Amino acid sequence: MTTVGVGLVGSGFMGRTSAETVTRYLRSAKLISITGGSRAPQLAADYGVFADLDLESMLRRPEIDAVMISTPHAAHVADAVAALEAGKHILLDKPMATTVKDCDRIIAAADASGCKVMIMFGQRFRDCNIKAKQMVDLGMIGKVKMIQEQVLANGGLASLPAWQSMPENVGIFVGHAVHNVDRIRWITGAEVISVSAHMQRDISSGNEVSTMALLSLSNGAMATIWASWDIASPLFPRSASSALIAGELGNLDLDAYGELRLGVENRWSVVETQEPIDWAGQGALSPVRMEAYRRQHQEFIDCIVEDRQPSVTARDGRAAVEVAMAAYASAAQGRTIYLRTGEAA
């Protein structure tokens, strides 16, 4: 296969991001059709492709080899399974699904079809995160002992799309903090084995708006995640997607949208910089923002062309959902949830 025919499912913010990525930035890929959501016909017209009435119509197109799915979280399992059963490879937005059981349904469908499944953990493709992973792998800070992860914003749930507050989509921890869970697993190469969490909930909707979670890892390290959309202005500096990584020999201060700083031999130095996104000028389709999606989506296309597993697998998606669901269970039950032993605290 030299050119991968692509269909997009979902026409919102991420649907437009994927349409722009496929048409302007990828090699060996061609956008064929868009479906899903009221904006799909206009988005298809904007990019000069077919607007299918529904997913079923899209999946009947023989020229489509792969679909990129960015629909509301609760729809992921049905959309993904349908695409896989139709023999289409899938690039699936995070979170993979809203339950571990649904993640397993997707994995089973992928195994049965032989198709590729990649999860959109775009943080793995940003400059500072890539450099931090390389430095940890090279042993430059020694064994990782502790990680403090942050994803902090203000504006409350009203600042997010309304569908994210619908009960079937669960909430913002599984919707957003799965990026932080994945970064912990990716950088350390370890699995989360227990979760203890507390949540503060929005009075009007009942959805969680702030979460603090404590994780233990299979390599003996510890991690925390502080996730909130309820921080007063001004926001803490370097907190949109950041991590403090403490090692035996040194430390990393990671800002995914700013600088990566290395602390060794009693001094700090900047070792990588992520160019800022020009939100006010170029907006959401700024080439700086699009670079991470170019890398991510190209990896998906390449794994199809080269017939290999993607660097971000369905099992990575499942692991992040499992941790998120454990956080909800821990907060609700007031106990530590053990992911491997199944034992209660």
Summary of the structure (lengths in Angstrom):
residues: 345
radius of gyration: 19.8
end to end distance: 51.6
largest distance: 61.3
contacts: 1229
relative contact order: 0.16
helix: 40%
strand: 26%
